[in-house]
C-alpha cells in the first residue's frame, strides 16, 4: 500500500514504515500528525486518484526529529562593479515515520510485519549455546585448548 501526500508545497510517495524528511512542521518529537491531503492511494494494481484529494483518506505519522538541513551557500555576483555577497542558509526540517495509511472506507494499512514477529519471539536455547563467547569489546574467545585468533593476521598488507 502506498499514498501520495502533499505537504509544504511538495508531493511525496509514502508507504507504512517509511522515514521521510520534509519541511518544518509544528510539533514536538514523539507527536503524531495527520496528513489529510492524500492525492492518490495505490495497492497492487488498484489505484484511487483524488479530485484533487481522496475524500476521507489520511496518512498518520510520528515526528522523530526536528532539525536543520546542511548549509547551502548562496553567492550573488555582478560583473565589473565589485559586488559580491556570500550568504549561507540552513532549511529547517522535520523527520517523520509513516505509521499507517487510512483509506476512505476506513481500512488501515500499517507497517509491514517482519518474519520474526510472525513466527514469535521465541529463541532456541541450542542456537546460543553453540555460538562463540564474546566479551564486552566484541572479541571472540577461542575454545579451550586452541590459541586465540590474531586480529592483525587477517589484515591485508599495503
N, CA, C and O of each residue as an XYZ file, in Angstrom:
632
protein
N       0.840     -1.180      0.000
C       0.000      0.000      0.000
C       0.878      1.232      0.000
O       1.858      1.292      0.741
N       0.547      2.207     -0.811
C       1.276      3.467     -0.841
C       0.300      4.604     -1.066
O      -0.838      4.399     -1.488
N       0.770      5.812     -0.774
C      -0.050      7.004     -0.949
C       0.850      8.131     -1.425
O       2.057      8.119     -1.181
N       0.260      9.103     -2.103
C       0.956     10.325     -2.471
C       0.306     11.439     -1.663
O      -0.895     11.688     -1.777
N       1.127     12.115     -0.834
C       0.605     13.178      0.017
C       1.210     14.513     -0.399
O       2.243     14.571     -1.066
N       0.536     15.584      0.014
C       1.023     16.930     -0.259
C       1.255     17.638      1.074
O       0.357     17.726      1.911
N       2.485     18.144      1.256
C       2.811     18.926      2.437
C       3.960     19.863      2.099
O       4.901     19.476      1.405
N       3.884     21.070      2.581
C       4.933     22.045      2.345
C       5.094     22.428      0.887
O       6.186     22.814      0.472
N       4.018     22.328      0.087
C       4.094     22.681     -1.324
C       4.754     21.613     -2.180
O       5.016     21.848     -3.360
N       5.030     20.435     -1.607
C       5.670     19.341     -2.342
C       4.817     18.085     -2.210
O       3.961     17.987     -1.331
N       5.067     17.130     -3.099
C       4.348     15.865     -3.058
C       5.341     14.748     -2.765
O       6.462     14.754     -3.273
N       4.919     13.783     -1.936
C       5.768     12.679     -1.537
C       5.014     11.373     -1.687
O       3.830     11.295     -1.358
N       5.697     10.334     -2.188
C       5.135      8.982     -2.234
C       5.575      8.290     -0.952
O       6.772      8.168     -0.696
N       4.618      7.835     -0.141
C       4.929      7.264      1.167
C       4.322      5.876      1.302
O       3.315      5.549      0.672
N       4.967      5.066      2.145
C       4.495      3.731      2.490
C       4.590      3.573      4.002
O       5.401      4.254      4.630
N       3.791      2.702      4.606
C       3.901      2.478      6.051
C       5.293      1.974      6.423
O       5.850      1.110      5.746
N       5.851      2.521      7.507
C       7.179      2.133      7.948
C       8.295      2.984      7.364
O       9.449      2.832      7.764
N       7.987      3.864      6.440
C       8.997      4.696      5.777
C       9.346      5.903      6.637
O       8.490      6.448      7.334
N      10.627      6.322      6.581
C      11.077      7.561      7.228
C      11.219      8.611      6.145
O      11.670      8.318      5.037
N      10.830      9.845      6.471
C      10.764     10.894      5.473
C      11.196     12.219      6.084
O      10.776     12.553      7.193
N      12.035     12.984      5.371
C      12.438     14.321      5.820
C      11.671     15.338      4.980
O      11.779     15.364      3.754
N      10.896     16.176      5.668
C      10.049     17.161      4.995
C      10.303     18.537      5.598
O      11.037     18.664      6.578
N       9.693     19.569      5.011
C       9.813     20.915      5.555
C       9.235     20.955      6.965
O       8.401     20.127      7.331
N       9.681     21.910      7.735
C       9.348     22.016      9.155
C       7.840     22.010      9.402
O       7.086     22.738      8.756
N       7.420     21.172     10.350
C       6.030     21.116     10.804
C       5.992     21.437     12.287
O       6.935     21.100     13.004
N       4.942     22.072     12.769
C       4.856     22.346     14.203
C       4.629     21.045     14.973
O       3.925     20.148     14.507
N       5.227     20.959     16.139
C       5.056     19.780     16.974
C       6.368     19.368     17.599
O       7.438     19.771     17.144
N       6.283     18.557     18.651
C       7.469     18.081     19.358
C       7.766     16.646     18.941
O       6.930     15.966     18.346
N       8.973     16.208     19.268
C       9.351     14.830     18.961
C       8.422     13.868     19.688
O       8.136     14.046     20.872
N       7.956     12.856     18.982
C       7.035     11.878     19.550
C       5.574     12.182     19.279
O       4.723     11.319     19.498
N       5.253     13.392     18.804
C       3.859     13.740     18.490
C       3.399     13.010     17.228
O       4.186     12.729     16.324
N       2.094     12.712     17.197
C       1.500     12.109     15.992
C       0.833     13.211     15.193
O       0.183     14.092     15.758
N       0.994     13.163     13.875
C       0.382     14.153     12.994
C      -0.340     13.436     11.864
O       0.012     12.317     11.491
N      -1.356     14.102     11.328
C      -2.114     13.573     10.199
C      -1.825     14.414      8.970
O      -1.673     15.632      9.056
N      -1.752     13.745      7.822
C      -1.663     14.426      6.534
C      -2.981     14.179      5.817
O      -3.165     13.104      5.244
N      -3.915     15.146      5.827
C      -5.217     14.923      5.199
C      -5.200     15.095      3.686
O      -6.133     14.660      3.012
N      -4.149     15.728      3.129
C      -4.079     15.945      1.679
C      -3.480     14.720      0.996
O      -2.305     14.716      0.630
N      -4.300     13.677      0.826
C      -3.882     12.455      0.135
C      -4.344     12.587     -1.311
O      -5.544     12.629     -1.585
N      -3.394     12.652     -2.231
C      -3.718     12.864     -3.641
C      -3.984     11.565     -4.380
O      -4.716     11.548     -5.369
N      -3.384     10.459     -3.897
C      -3.513      9.184     -4.599
C      -3.305      8.051     -3.610
O      -2.466      8.154     -2.715
N      -4.058      6.974     -3.760
C      -3.884      5.747     -2.986
C      -3.647      4.611     -3.958
O      -4.306      4.538     -4.995
N      -2.724      3.731     -3.644
C      -2.452      2.598     -4.519
C      -2.158      1.352     -3.721
O      -1.468      1.394     -2.702
N      -2.691      0.234     -4.199
C      -2.428     -1.062     -3.593
C      -2.416     -2.094     -4.713
O      -3.456     -2.418     -5.286
N      -1.227     -2.605     -5.018
C      -1.112     -3.566     -6.110
C      -1.493     -2.925     -7.430
O      -0.891     -1.933     -7.841
N      -2.490     -3.488     -8.096
C      -2.952     -2.963     -9.381
C      -4.027     -1.890     -9.221
O      -4.324     -1.163    -10.169
N      -4.615     -1.788     -8.016
C      -5.673     -0.803     -7.775
C      -5.083      0.561     -7.471
O      -4.116      0.669     -6.717
N      -5.662      1.602     -8.055
C      -5.237      2.971     -7.793
C      -6.469      3.844     -7.677
O      -7.375      3.774     -8.508
N      -6.496      4.668     -6.639
C      -7.593      5.611     -6.469
C      -7.006      7.014     -6.506
O      -6.191      7.384     -5.661
N      -7.429      7.785     -7.493
C      -6.908      9.129     -7.700
C      -7.935     10.127     -7.189
O      -9.126     10.013     -7.479
N      -7.463     11.103     -6.425
C      -8.345     12.113     -5.861
C      -8.618     13.245     -6.826
O      -7.875     13.459     -7.783
N      -9.697     13.971     -6.562
C     -10.056     15.129     -7.390
C     -10.315     16.337     -6.507
O     -11.498     16.594     -6.282
N      -9.422     17.081     -5.997
C      -7.969     16.942     -6.055
C      -7.425     16.000     -4.985
O      -6.301     15.518     -5.124
N      -8.195     15.717     -3.905
C      -7.721     14.784     -2.880
C      -8.720     13.644     -2.741
O      -9.880     13.768     -3.135
N      -8.259     12.539     -2.181
C      -9.128     11.393     -1.911
C      -9.914     11.718     -0.641
O      -9.327     11.965      0.413
N     -11.236     11.717     -0.747
C     -12.094     12.092      0.387
C     -11.942     11.094      1.532
O     -11.904      9.885      1.303
N     -11.855     11.593      2.752
C     -11.792     10.805      3.989
C     -10.558      9.915      4.094
O     -10.542      9.004      4.921
N      -9.538     10.142      3.296
C      -8.285      9.392      3.420
C      -7.271     10.265      4.137
O      -7.284     11.490      4.011
N      -6.384      9.614      4.897
C      -5.360     10.360      5.609
C      -4.163      9.452      5.853
O      -4.265      8.226      5.800
N      -3.030     10.086      6.120
C      -1.806      9.368      6.455
C      -1.390      9.811      7.847
O      -1.301     11.008      8.120
N      -1.134      8.852      8.731
C      -0.756      9.131     10.114
C       0.754      8.917     10.240
O       1.281      7.897      9.797
N       1.446      9.888     10.847
C       2.893      9.802     11.011
C       3.278     10.242     12.414
O       2.488     10.870     13.119
N       4.500      9.908     12.812
C       5.043     10.306     14.104
C       6.290     11.145     13.859
O       7.126     10.788     13.028
N       6.420     12.259     14.577
C       7.596     13.118     14.432
C       8.765     12.467     15.161
O       8.689     12.195     16.359
N       9.853     12.220     14.422
C      11.047     11.632     15.015
C      12.015     12.711     15.489
O      12.461     12.684     16.637
N      12.344     13.667     14.610
C      13.277     14.731     14.985
C      12.869     16.047     14.339
O      12.230     16.077     13.287
N      13.256     17.128     14.998
C      13.142     18.472     14.442
C      14.575     18.961     14.283
O      15.351     18.919     15.238
N      14.934     19.423     13.096
C      16.319     19.843     12.908
C      16.473     20.762     11.719
O      15.514     21.369     11.244
N      17.712     20.850     11.247
C      18.016     21.680     10.090
C      18.856     20.886      9.109
O      19.638     20.024      9.510
N      18.698     21.173      7.820
C      19.454     20.503      6.777
C      20.869     21.065      6.711
O      21.230     21.963      7.471
N      21.661     20.527      5.794
C      23.014     21.022      5.589
C      22.978     22.431      5.027
O      21.997     22.845      4.408
N      24.060     23.158      5.251
C      24.131     24.549      4.803
C      24.250     24.624      3.281
O      25.008     23.880      2.657
N      23.480     25.544      2.709
C      23.531     25.837      1.282
C      24.098     27.243      1.149
O      23.608     28.176      1.786
N      25.134     27.399      0.320
C      25.742     28.714      0.120
C      25.095     29.404     -1.072
O      24.947     28.812     -2.141
N      24.708     30.669     -0.875
C      24.106     31.482     -1.929
C      25.104     32.596     -2.230
O      25.418     33.403     -1.355
N      25.601     32.641     -3.462
C      26.610     33.631     -3.846
C      26.023     34.545     -4.906
O      25.619     34.094     -5.977
N      25.981     35.852     -4.594
C      25.489     36.847     -5.543
C      26.694     37.582     -6.110
O      27.624     37.914     -5.376
N      26.678     37.838     -7.422
C      27.822     38.459     -8.078
C      27.339     39.302     -9.246
O      26.499     38.866    -10.033
N      27.872     40.510     -9.353
C      27.589     41.344    -10.521
C      28.922     41.710    -11.160
O      29.850     42.156    -10.486
N      28.994     41.521    -12.422
C      30.222     41.706    -13.168
C      30.642     43.185    -13.229
O      29.800     44.065    -13.408
N      31.930     43.447    -13.080
C      32.591     44.741    -13.302
C      32.259     45.831    -12.283
O      32.708     46.965    -12.453
N      31.495     45.537    -11.239
C      31.185     46.607    -10.282
C      31.550     46.223     -8.847
O      31.107     46.868     -7.897
N      32.343     45.193     -8.697
C      32.843     44.751     -7.386
C      31.714     44.450     -6.396
O      31.802     44.812     -5.222
N      30.671     43.799     -6.863
C      29.543     43.425     -5.998
C      29.577     41.916     -5.784
O      29.398     41.142     -6.724
N      29.807     41.509     -4.550
C      29.825     40.086     -4.191
C      29.165     39.931     -2.824
O      29.463     40.684     -1.897
N      28.274     38.960     -2.701
C      27.635     38.652     -1.421
C      27.607     37.137     -1.263
O      27.187     36.421     -2.172
N      28.052     36.653     -0.115
C      28.024     35.226      0.187
C      27.135     35.032      1.413
O      27.425     35.552      2.490
N      26.073     34.293      1.242
C      25.097     34.079      2.309
C      24.897     32.574      2.472
O      24.811     31.844      1.485
N      24.825     32.116      3.718
C      24.540     30.716      3.996
C      23.108     30.558      4.489
O      22.562     31.453      5.134
N      22.500     29.408      4.180
C      21.117     29.151      4.596
C      20.990     27.692      5.006
O      21.478     26.803      4.309
N      20.333     27.442      6.143
C      20.027     26.079      6.585
C      18.517     25.952      6.722
O      17.912     26.577      7.593
N      17.916     25.148      5.867
C      16.466     24.946      5.869
C      16.055     24.110      7.077
O      16.677     23.088      7.367
N      15.023     24.534      7.772
C      14.502     23.765      8.900
C      13.700     22.588      8.366
O      12.967     22.721      7.386
N      13.839     21.434      9.014
C      13.176     20.236      8.529
C      12.661     19.396      9.687
O      13.074     19.558     10.836
N      11.759     18.506      9.356
C      11.181     17.560     10.303
C      11.320     16.168      9.715
O      10.999     15.953      8.547
N      11.795     15.222     10.513
C      11.868     13.831     10.084
C      10.682     13.098     10.702
O      10.479     13.132     11.916
N       9.906     12.437      9.854
C       8.719     11.717     10.319
C       8.814     10.254      9.917
O       9.487      9.908      8.946
N       8.134      9.397     10.673
C       7.994      7.981     10.354
C       6.523      7.741     10.040
O       5.654      8.032     10.862
N       6.248      7.217      8.865
C       4.871      6.948      8.455
C       4.363      5.729      9.228
O       4.929      4.642      9.118
N       3.302      5.911     10.006
C       2.750      4.844     10.834
C       1.704      4.019     10.090
O       1.769      2.790     10.064
N       0.734      4.716      9.483
C      -0.327      3.985      8.790
C      -0.984      4.871      7.747
O      -0.908      6.099      7.799
N      -1.630      4.207      6.798
C      -2.417      4.882      5.772
C      -3.858      4.449      5.979
O      -4.155      3.255      6.010
N      -4.749      5.416      6.120
C      -6.165      5.128      6.336
C      -6.912      5.492      5.069
O      -6.866      6.636      4.618
N      -7.608      4.506      4.490
C      -8.342      4.720      3.254
C      -9.691      5.366      3.489
O     -10.102      5.544      4.635
N     -10.388      5.721      2.417
C     -11.681      6.386      2.557
C     -12.748      5.478      3.163
O     -13.708      5.970      3.756
N     -12.597      4.167      3.024
C     -13.575      3.240      3.581
C     -13.259      2.866      5.025
O     -13.955      2.037      5.611
N     -12.209      3.469      5.616
C     -11.857      3.202      6.999
C     -10.813      2.111      7.159
O     -10.337      1.880      8.270
N     -10.442      1.429      6.068
C      -9.406      0.401      6.152
C      -8.073      1.057      6.470
O      -7.800      2.176      6.036
N      -7.243      0.351      7.232
C      -5.961      0.896      7.666
C      -4.841     -0.059      7.273
O      -4.966     -1.274      7.419
N      -3.740      0.510      6.770
C      -2.565     -0.262      6.424
C      -1.418      0.248      7.271
O      -1.066      1.425      7.205
N      -0.823     -0.649      8.081
C       0.287     -0.280      8.947
C       1.604     -0.747      8.354
O       1.641     -1.189      7.205
N       2.689     -0.656      9.120
C       3.992     -1.078      8.609
C       4.015     -2.574      8.361
O       3.270     -3.315      9.004
N       4.863     -3.039      7.433
C       4.925     -4.469      7.142
C       5.417     -5.249      8.356
O       6.262     -4.768      9.110
N       4.885     -6.456      8.541
C       5.251     -7.306      9.660
C       6.470     -8.121      9.257
O       6.486     -8.728      8.186
N       7.499     -8.140     10.117
C       8.719     -8.886      9.829
C       8.481    -10.367     10.076
O       7.582    -10.733     10.833
N       9.276    -11.217      9.445
C       9.123    -12.663      9.562
C       9.333    -13.117     11.007
O       8.672    -14.053     11.455
N      10.244    -12.468     11.747
C      10.484    -12.845     13.135
C       9.254    -12.587     13.992
O       8.946    -13.377     14.885
N       8.548    -11.490     13.733
C       7.373    -11.160     14.531
C       6.227    -12.123     14.236
O       5.444    -12.447     15.129
N       6.124    -12.587     12.975
C       5.075    -13.542     12.627
C       5.287    -14.868     13.331
O       4.332    -15.472     13.820
N       6.552    -15.338     13.390
C       6.859    -16.630     13.986
C       6.887    -16.563     15.504
O       6.872    -17.603     16.162
N       6.927    -15.384     16.064
C       7.012    -15.234     17.509
C       8.435    -14.884     17.888
O       9.354    -15.016     17.079
N       8.609    -14.446     19.093
C       9.935    -14.032     19.533
C      10.635    -15.130     20.313
O      11.571    -14.852     21.062
N      10.197    -16.380     20.148
C      10.826    -17.488     20.856
C      12.180    -17.776     20.229
O      12.302    -17.822     19.005
N      13.211    -17.973     21.074
C      14.530    -18.319     20.584
C      14.887    -19.700     21.079
O      14.486    -20.097     22.173
N      15.635    -20.428     20.284
C      16.047    -21.776     20.638
C      17.317    -21.695     21.479
O      18.271    -21.021     21.092
N      17.338    -22.368     22.615
C      18.486    -22.311     23.512
C      19.717    -22.944     22.878
O      20.833    -22.572     23.240
N      19.563    -23.888     21.946
C      20.714    -24.538     21.327
C      21.438    -23.589     20.384
O      22.635    -23.759     20.152
N      20.745    -22.593     19.832
C      21.396    -21.638     18.938
C      22.436    -20.817     19.681
O      23.515    -20.569     19.145
N      22.142    -20.394     20.888
C      23.060    -19.546     21.632
C      24.163    -20.364     22.299
O      25.238    -19.831     22.573
N      23.915    -21.658     22.566
C      24.918    -22.489     23.222
C      26.074    -22.795     22.274
O      27.211    -22.917     22.731
N      25.826    -22.925     20.976
C      26.862    -23.251     20.011
C      27.652    -22.032     19.561
O      28.724    -22.185     18.975
N      27.156    -20.824     19.816
C      27.834    -19.614     19.361
C      29.058    -19.347     20.222
O      29.034    -19.613     21.423
N      30.154    -18.813     19.616
C      31.338    -18.487     20.422
C      31.032    -17.342     21.370
O      30.200    -16.483     21.080
N      31.721    -17.340     22.515
C      31.510    -16.298     23.513
C      32.224    -15.029     23.093
O      33.342    -15.077     22.579
N      31.582    -13.896     23.311
C      32.196    -12.595     23.017
C      32.125    -11.747     24.270
O      31.103    -11.717     24.955
N      33.217    -11.056     24.565
C      33.202    -10.182     25.730
C      32.674     -8.807     25.336
O      32.207     -8.627     24.211
N      32.740     -7.837     26.240
C      32.163     -6.508     26.010
C      32.802     -5.790     24.824
O      32.150     -4.965     24.184
N      34.082     -6.093     24.517
C      34.760     -5.453     23.392
C      34.335     -6.049     22.056
O      34.623     -5.476     21.005
N      33.662     -7.180     22.083
C      33.283     -7.844     20.846
C      34.328     -8.857     20.414
O      34.197     -9.467     19.353
N      35.385     -9.048     21.240
C      36.424    -10.009     20.898
C      35.912    -11.413     21.198
O      35.252    -11.637     22.213
N      36.215    -12.343     20.322
C      35.741    -13.712     20.464
C      36.812    -14.530     21.156
O      37.981    -14.503     20.770
N      36.398    -15.263     22.193
C      37.334    -16.134     22.896
C      37.487    -17.433     22.122
O      36.531    -17.909     21.509
N      38.681    -18.008     22.145
C      38.940    -19.274     21.462
C      38.456    -20.421     22.344
O      38.479    -20.312     23.570
N      38.012    -21.536     21.718
C      37.623    -22.700     22.517
C      38.816    -23.210     23.330
O      39.965    -22.913     23.004
N      38.539    -23.979     24.392
C      39.580    -24.475     25.279
C      40.572    -25.322     24.490
O      40.173    -26.167     23.688
N      41.884    -25.092     24.721
C      42.925    -25.880     24.064
C      43.401    -25.282     22.754
O      44.362    -25.797     22.182
N      42.778    -24.215     22.241
C      43.199    -23.593     20.995
C      43.682    -22.177     21.268
O      43.260    -21.528     22.225
N      44.581    -21.715     20.400
C      45.098    -20.358     20.545
C      44.070    -19.370     19.994
O      43.340    -19.676     19.051
N      44.027    -18.194     20.592
C      43.097    -17.156     20.134
C      43.550    -16.636     18.776
O      44.751    -16.498     18.545
N      42.603    -16.341     17.860
C      42.995    -15.826     16.548
C      43.614    -14.435     16.683
O      43.165    -13.614     17.483
N      44.656    -14.188     15.882
C      45.343    -12.899     15.906
C      44.621    -11.946     14.965
O      44.574    -12.206     13.763
N      44.047    -10.832     15.479
C      43.311     -9.927     14.595
C      44.210     -9.254     13.566
O      43.731     -8.867     12.500
N      45.510     -9.103     13.859
C      46.430     -8.472     12.918
C      46.749     -9.398     11.757
O      47.120     -8.927     10.682
N      46.614    -10.712     11.949
C      46.968    -11.664     10.901
C      45.994    -11.593      9.726
O      46.365    -11.939      8.604
N      44.778    -11.160      9.957
C      43.791    -11.126      8.882
C      43.846     -9.857      8.071
O      43.228     -9.786      7.009
N      44.583     -8.825      8.542
C      44.687     -7.579      7.801
C      45.562     -7.752      6.584
O      46.598     -8.415      6.639
N      45.150     -7.163      5.500
C      45.955     -7.223      4.289
C      47.084     -6.214      4.390
O      46.921     -5.141      4.972
N      48.226     -6.561      3.823
C      49.380     -5.664      3.822
C      49.210     -4.628      2.728
O      48.700     -4.938      1.652
N      49.634     -3.399      2.993
C      49.535     -2.319      2.000
C      50.604     -2.443      0.938
O      50.667     -1.618      0.026
